[in-house]
């Protein structure tokens, strides 16, 4: 079976060893190797979108996606 290539988007910042998690049900990454920056980004259908910087410079970590609690409304 021949598979078609899949298009992807390059992040604006390097997230080497930064990990991949979920933010609002979308792939997201934060930080990079050697704690070089605090950049956070999430992947939308049209490409990566910058999020507010993380409060710390982090690297070589794991990210997870947790379900948010439902609003009481």
PAFISE-998306 format. One record per atom (N, C-alpha, C): x, y, z; residue in three letters. Coordinates in steps of 0.1 Angstrom, whole numbers, plus 5000, padded with zeros to 4 digits. Each point is the difference from the previous one (the first is absolute). Example, Ala and Ser with C-alpha at 12.3 -4.5 7.8 and 13.67 -1.06 7.14 Angstrom:
2
513249435078ALA499150125000ALA500950125000ALA499650114993SER500950115000SER499250115008SER
This chain:
73
500849885000UNK499250125000UNK500950125000UNK499750094991UNK500850134999UNK499350115007UNK500750065009UNK499450115008UNK500450134994UNK499050105001UNK500350134995UNK500850085010UNK500950094996UNK500750085010UNK499050095007UNK500350035012UNK499250095008UNK500650145002UNK499350104998UNK500650145002UNK500050035014UNK501050085004UNK500150045014UNK500550145000UNK500150065012UNK500450145002UNK501250015009UNK500950084997UNK501250035008UNK499650105011UNK500449975013UNK499750095011UNK500950124998UNK499650115006UNK500850134999UNK501249995009UNK500049925010UNK501149995010UNK500449865000UNK501349985004UNK500549865001UNK499449945013UNK499649885000UNK499549945012UNK500749865003UNK501350004996UNK500849885001UNK500049965015UNK499649885002UNK499949945014UNK499050085008UNK499150074994UNK499050085007UNK498749925003UNK499849894993UNK498849925003UNK498850054992UNK499049914999UNK498850034992UNK498949965009UNK499050095002UNK498849975008UNK498850054994UNK498950025007UNK498850054995UNK499650135007UNK499550104993UNK499550125006UNK498750034992UNK498950005008UNK498750024994UNK499849904988UNK500349885003UNK499949894990UNK500850014988UNK501050085000UNK500950024988UNK501449975005UNK500949944991UNK501449985003UNK500650135004UNK500949995010UNK500750125005UNK501449965005UNK500950104999UNK501349985005UNK500550125007UNK500949985010UNK500650115007UNK501449975004UNK500950115000UNK501449985004UNK500849934989UNK501349985004UNK500949944990UNK501249955008UNK501049944993UNK501249955006UNK500850125006UNK500749975011UNK500850105006UNK499350125005UNK498749995002UNK499250115005UNK500250134993UNK500150004987UNK500450114992UNK498850114999UNK498849955001UNK498950104999UNK498849955008UNK499050085001UNK498749975007UNK498849994991UNK500349994987UNK498950004990UNK499149885001UNK498750034998UNK499049905000UNK499250024987UNK499649894994UNK499250004987UNK499049895000UNK498950024993UNK499149904998UNK499749994985UNK499749884995UNK499849974986UNK498550014997UNK499750094990UNK498650014995UNK500049944986UNK498849994995UNK499949944986UNK500850084990UNK500450125002UNK500750084991UNK501450035003UNK500549945011UNK501450025004UNK500250025015UNK501250035004UNK500350025015UNK499650145004UNK499450025012UNK499650135005UNK500850025013UNK500650125001UNK500750035013UNK499050025011UNK500449945012UNK499350025012UNK500850095009UNK499550055011UNK500850085010UNK501249915004UNK501150075002UNK501249935005UNK499849935013UNK500649885002UNK499949935013UNK500850085010UNK499649995012UNK500650085011UNK501549965003UNK500449884996UNK501349955002UNK500749954987UNK501350005000UNK500749944989UNK500249865004UNK499349914992UNK500049865003UNK500649924988UNK500549885003UNK500549914989UNK500049865005UNK500049904991UNK500149865003UNK498949965010UNK498850034996UNK498849975009UNK499049934992UNK499049955006UNK498849944994UNK498850095001UNK499250004990UNK498750075000UNK498949904999UNK498950035006UNK498849915000UNK498850094997UNK498949944995UNK498850074998UNK499049955011UNK499450095007UNK499149965011UNK498650064996UNK499049935002UNK498650054997UNK499750115011UNK499550114994UNK499750115009UNK498749975007UNK499850055013UNK498849985007UNK498950074992UNK498849955001UNK498950074993UNK499650125008UNK499550104992UNK499650135006UNK498749975008UNK499850065011UNK498749985008UNK498850064993UNK500250074989UNK498850074994UNK499249914992UNK
